[in-house]
């Protein structure tokens, strides 16, 4: 992890990388994409600990909030193509 602490749901800009896994911060969701190998070595242990801490932080944030049953779908707006 970087020196900057990844605070789940804190902003729309933080991105964390663990191996080739990308964790994107949003105010209403955390997006996890890519993959990571947790190998039987020191690197694998470090990655497993990073994943464990990340998920513990996400769960703690979720547990500290009054959550709706489900988020409503995002508002979708169609705009004219400026290149036509």
C-alpha positions in Angstrom: 0.0 0.0 0.0 1.1 3.6 -0.5 1.8 6.1 2.2 -1.8 7.5 1.6 -4.3 5.5 3.5 -7.1 4.1 1.4 -10.3 5.0 3.2 -13.3 3.1 1.7 -16.1 5.2 0.4 -14.2 8.5 1.2 -13.9 9.9 -2.3 -14.1 9.3 -6.0 -10.4 9.3 -6.8 -8.4 6.8 -4.8 -7.1 3.7 -6.5 -5.2 0.9 -4.8 -3.3 -1.9 -6.6 -2.5 -5.3 -5.2 -0.7 -7.3 -7.8 -2.8 -6.8 -11.0 -5.9 -6.2 -8.9 -7.3 -2.7 -9.0 -9.5 -1.4 -6.2 -11.3 1.9 -7.1 -12.8 4.0 -4.4 -16.2 5.6 -4.9 -18.5 7.3 -2.3 -21.2 4.6 -2.9 -19.2 1.5 -3.8 -15.8 -0.1 -4.1 -15.0 -1.6 -7.5 -12.5 -4.5 -7.6 -11.3 -5.7 -10.9 -8.3 -7.7 -12.3 -6.6 -10.5 -10.6 -3.9 -11.2 -8.0 -1.9 -14.3 -7.3 -1.4 -15.1 -3.6 1.7 -17.2 -3.8 3.3 -19.3 -1.1 6.1 -16.8 -0.5 6.7 -13.5 1.3 5.1 -11.6 -1.6 2.0 -13.8 -1.4 1.8 -13.2 2.3 2.1 -9.5 1.9 -0.7 -9.4 -0.7 -2.9 -11.6 1.4 -2.4 -9.2 4.3 -3.3 -6.2 2.1 -6.5 -7.9 0.9 -7.4 -8.8 4.5 -6.9 -5.3 5.7 -8.8 -3.8 2.7 -11.8 -6.0 3.3 -11.7 -5.4 7.1 -11.8 -1.7 6.4 -14.6 -2.0 3.9 -16.7 -4.2 6.3 -16.0 -1.8 9.2 -17.2 1.2 7.1 -20.4 -0.7 6.0 -21.1 -1.8 9.6 -20.8 1.8 10.9 -23.6 3.1 8.5 -27.3 2.8 8.3 -27.5 1.0 5.0 -30.5 0.8 2.6 -31.5 -2.7 1.5 -30.2 -2.0 -1.9 -28.9 1.1 -3.8 -31.2 2.5 -6.5 -29.9 2.2 -10.0 -27.8 5.2 -11.2 -29.6 7.9 -13.1 -28.7 7.4 -16.8 -28.9 10.4 -19.2 -28.6 10.2 -22.9 -26.8 13.2 -24.6 -26.4 14.1 -28.2 -23.2 12.9 -29.9 -21.0 16.1 -30.4 -19.2 14.4 -33.3 -22.2 13.9 -35.5 
